[in-house]
């Protein structure tokens, strides 16, 4: 397990720890937080360190204003997408947000284009700024959507809407993003991060760590499971949670009208 002192100073990120919530801000303001300069490796490292720190219960991913992430760094000009390198992967990150045991909330507080949007789609919950622009624009750059967008988008918004997003490469505002089903809320840009932090702190205090970790894992896994298998997994999780004191503590705290004192770790007890 990492300690909070283990978090390094990143070149492309700013990490803030407030009680049980970690806020990771993409931080390349001159490039509107474009994905480059080592951000791929640093974000995977920050995710991993936050996930292995049991004191952290929720993670918020955002961007240094006014953008969330402008997409791929186009500093290489027309060669941006033509020199993949030996270790190339279209996955975006070696550690997608859905692999973490803690909920990851995307506070999409400004423009999120290309991989900027697909990174947000890897998070569990997304809140969008109303007037920013969003899109998986790679088809307009001679490429295709990345970061598992062809897996996530049909499941989030259905095949027809996913096709419109991926095949047109068009951009849209936050209202349209939520209308399509990409996020749960649309707010003025300055309210996006505070709303995400409020939600993260509520999760950190009031939900049982093991319960959240197990539910998150099953939600993402359910894309590839049939109904009977999901039912069996739910039963297995229930049996594991019933054997832990948090199942009693949750009821005690509710009856006594106080904040719960969880003792479980933020990991799926069936893993």
C-alpha positions in Angstrom: 0.0 0.0 0.0 1.3 3.4 -0.9 1.4 6.4 1.4 0.5 9.9 0.4 4.1 11.0 0.6 4.8 8.5 -2.2 3.0 10.6 -4.8 5.6 12.3 -7.0 5.7 15.7 -8.6 4.4 15.1 -12.1 5.2 17.2 -15.1 1.8 16.9 -16.8 -0.5 16.4 -13.8 -1.4 18.2 -10.6 -2.6 15.9 -7.8 -4.4 17.1 -4.8 -5.5 15.0 -1.8 -8.3 16.2 0.4 -9.3 13.8 3.1 -10.3 10.6 1.2 -10.6 12.2 -2.3 -7.8 12.5 -4.8 -8.1 15.1 -7.6 -6.0 14.5 -10.6 -5.9 17.5 -13.0 -4.4 17.1 -16.5 -2.0 20.0 -16.5 -0.4 21.2 -19.8 -2.2 24.6 -19.9 -0.2 26.0 -22.8 -1.4 23.0 -24.9 -4.9 23.0 -23.4 -3.9 19.8 -21.6 -3.3 18.0 -24.9 -2.4 14.3 -24.4 1.4 14.2 -24.7 4.6 15.1 -23.0 4.5 11.9 -20.9 0.9 12.3 -19.7 0.1 8.8 -20.8 2.7 7.3 -18.4 2.1 9.8 -15.6 -1.7 9.4 -15.5 -1.3 5.6 -15.4 1.2 6.0 -12.5 -1.1 8.4 -10.6 -4.1 6.1 -11.0 -2.1 3.1 -9.8 -0.7 5.0 -6.7 -4.2 6.3 -5.8 -5.7 2.9 -6.2 -3.2 1.2 -3.9 -3.6 3.9 -1.1 -6.5 2.5 1.0 -7.0 6.0 2.5 -8.2 7.3 -0.9 -11.8 6.3 -1.5 -12.7 8.2 -4.7 -10.8 9.9 -7.5 -11.8 12.9 -9.6 -10.2 13.5 -13.0 -10.3 17.0 -14.4 -8.3 19.5 -16.4 -6.6 22.8 -15.7 -9.1 25.4 -17.0 -10.3 26.3 -19.5 -10.0 22.9 -21.1 -10.3 19.3 -19.9 -8.1 17.8 -22.7 -7.8 19.1 -26.2 -6.9 15.6 -27.5 -3.7 14.4 -29.0 -0.8 16.8 -29.0 -0.5 17.9 -32.6 3.0 19.4 -32.1 4.5 17.0 -34.6 2.3 18.3 -37.4 1.3 15.9 -40.1 3.5 13.3 -38.5 1.4 13.2 -35.3 -0.3 9.9 -36.2 2.3 8.3 -38.5 5.1 7.3 -36.2 3.6 4.8 -33.7 6.8 3.5 -32.1 7.5 -0.1 -31.0 5.3 0.0 -27.9 2.3 1.6 -29.6 -1.2 0.8 -28.2 -4.5 2.4 -29.1 -5.7 1.7 -25.5 -4.8 5.2 -24.3 -3.6 4.1 -20.9 -2.1 0.9 -19.6 -4.4 1.4 -16.5 -7.9 2.4 -17.7 -10.0 4.1 -15.0 -12.4 1.2 -15.0 -9.7 -1.2 -13.7 -9.4 0.7 -10.4 -11.1 -0.4 -7.2 -12.3 3.2 -6.4 -14.9 5.2 -8.4 -13.4 7.7 -10.8 -15.5 10.7 -11.6 -14.7 12.8 -14.7 -15.2 16.5 -14.1 -15.2 17.4 -17.7 -14.9 21.1 -17.1 -14.0 22.2 -20.7 -13.3 21.0 -24.2 -12.7 17.3 -24.5 -11.7 16.2 -28.0 -10.5 12.8 -29.3 -8.6 11.0 -26.6 -9.7 13.8 -24.2 -13.2 12.5 -24.4 -12.3 8.8 -24.6 -10.3 9.1 -21.4 -13.4 10.5 -19.7 -15.5 7.7 -21.1 -13.2 5.2 -19.2 -14.4 6.8 -15.9 -17.4 5.6 -13.9 -19.3 8.9 -13.7 -19.1 12.0 -16.0 -20.2 15.5 -15.4 -20.0 17.9 -18.4 -19.6 21.6 -18.9 -22.5 23.0 -20.8 -20.8 25.2 -23.3 -17.6 23.2 -24.1 -17.1 21.1 -27.2 -16.9 17.3 -27.2 -16.2 14.7 -29.8 -14.4 11.7 -30.9 -13.0 13.4 -34.0 -10.3 10.9 -35.1 -12.2 10.0 -38.4 -11.6 13.7 -39.4 -7.9 13.2 -38.8 -7.5 10.0 -40.8 -7.7 7.8 -37.8 -10.3 6.0 -35.6 -11.4 6.4 -32.0 -9.1 5.0 -29.4 -9.0 4.1 -25.7 -11.6 1.3 -26.2 -14.2 3.8 -27.5 -15.7 1.2 -29.9 -16.3 -1.0 -26.8 -17.6 1.7 -24.4 -19.7 3.9 -26.7 -22.2 1.3 -27.9 -22.8 0.2 -24.4 -23.2 3.7 -23.1 -25.3 5.2 -25.9 -26.4 2.4 -28.2 -25.1 1.4 -31.6 -26.8 4.2 -33.6 -25.6 7.0 -31.4 -22.1 5.5 -31.2 -22.0 5.3 -35.0 -23.0 9.0 -35.2 -20.2 10.0 -32.8 -17.5 7.8 -34.2 -18.3 7.9 -38.0 -19.0 11.6 -38.3 -16.3 12.8 -35.9 -18.6 15.8 -35.2 -18.4 17.8 -32.0 -21.3 18.7 -29.7 -21.9 20.6 -26.5 -22.5 19.3 -23.0 -26.3 19.3 -23.3 -26.0 17.0 -26.3 -23.5 14.8 -24.5 -25.9 14.2 -21.6 -28.8 13.8 -24.0 -26.8 11.1 -25.8 -26.1 9.3 -22.5 -22.4 10.1 -22.2 -22.8 11.7 -18.7 -25.2 12.1 -15.9 -25.2 15.9 -15.4 -24.5 19.1 -17.4 -23.6 22.2 -15.5 -21.9 25.6 -16.1 -18.2 25.1 -16.4 -17.3 26.6 -13.1 -19.7 24.3 -11.3 -18.4 21.0 -12.8 -15.5 20.4 -10.5 -17.3 21.4 -7.2 -20.2 19.1 -8.1 -17.8 16.2 -8.8 -15.9 16.8 -5.5 -19.2 16.9 -3.6 -20.2 13.6 -5.1 -16.7 12.1 -4.5 -16.8 13.1 -0.8 -20.3 11.7 -0.3 -19.1 8.4 -1.7 -15.9 8.5 0.4 -17.9 9.0 3.7 -21.2 7.3 3.2 -20.5 4.2 1.1 -18.8 1.0 2.2 -15.4 0.6 0.4 -15.8 -3.1 -0.4 -19.4 -2.6 -1.6 -18.4 0.1 -4.0 -15.4 -1.8 -5.3 -17.4 -4.9 -5.9 -20.3 -3.1 -7.5 -18.0 -1.2 -9.8 -16.2 -4.3 -10.9 -19.5 -6.1 -11.6 -20.9 -3.1 -13.5 -18.0 -3.1 -15.9 -17.7 -6.9 -16.1 -21.4 -7.2 -16.8 -20.9 -5.9 -20.4 -19.4 -9.4 -21.1 -21.6 -11.6 -18.9 -25.0 -13.2 -19.3 -27.8 -12.7 -16.9 -27.3 -15.9 -15.0 -23.6 -15.1 -14.4 -24.4 -11.6 -13.1 -26.9 -13.1 -10.7 -24.4 -15.6 -9.5 -21.8 -12.9 -9.0 -24.2 -10.8 -7.1 -24.9 -13.7 -4.8 -21.2 -14.4 -4.3 -20.6 -10.7 -3.4 -23.5 -10.6 -1.0 -22.2 -13.7 0.9 -18.7 -12.1 1.2 -20.1 -8.8 2.4 -22.5 -10.5 4.9 -19.5 -11.9 6.6 -17.8 -8.5 7.2 -18.6 -6.1 10.0 -19.4 -3.3 7.5 -22.7 -5.0 6.9 -23.6 -4.4 10.5 -21.9 -1.0 10.7 -24.0 0.4 7.9 -27.2 -0.4 9.7 -25.8 0.8 13.1 -24.8 4.2 11.6 -28.1 4.6 10.0 -30.1 3.8 13.1 -27.8 6.0 15.3 -27.9 8.8 12.7 -24.1 9.2 12.4 -21.4 8.8 9.8 -20.4 5.2 9.4 -17.0 3.9 10.5 -16.0 1.5 7.7 -13.3 -1.0 8.3 -13.3 -2.8 5.0 -10.7 -2.1 2.3 -11.6 -0.6 -1.1 -11.3 -3.9 -2.9 -13.7 -6.4 -4.4 -14.0 -9.2 -1.7 -14.5 -11.8 -4.4 -11.4 -11.0 -6.3 
